[in-house]
Amino acid sequence: MVSLNRDDISGLDHSEKGEVTRYMIDENLASVCGIYCGDCEYLYLQCPGCGNIQGRPFWTHEMDLELCPLYDCCVNLRDLQHCGLCEELPCETFLNFHDPSLTPEEAEHSVKERRDALLRRREMGTAKWIESRKGLKT
């Protein structure tokens, strides 16, 4: 694994950053909710990844939230690495918290994908799950 920090890649454009991050394993890009931040179009443009900013991605401000409720519950209240380690998955918060621009059908599909991803992550471990996620879109 290559160890780089944000300063090492700050001058790169988005596609170059994607190439660099393909060779890195940054567990902070594995969000608590089952999304792999390495696939996000906003990574390093508006957000360094959920784990790198302790659950305060750019969209929390847009939704008038101080902190992602999933991150808060998982990390701060339950001291877990991700929701897949919680016995209550999928809980009410997990089922109801999603991108508000999604249709009900899209939201349901998104919740199922994130739940399945978290169960795979629990089974594989975070590092192997990240390796399996690289290049895939959620």
Summary of the structure (lengths in Angstrom):
residues: 138
radius of gyration: 14.7
end to end distance: 23.7
largest distance: 42.0
contacts: 380
relative contact order: 0.15
helix: 54%
strand: 3%
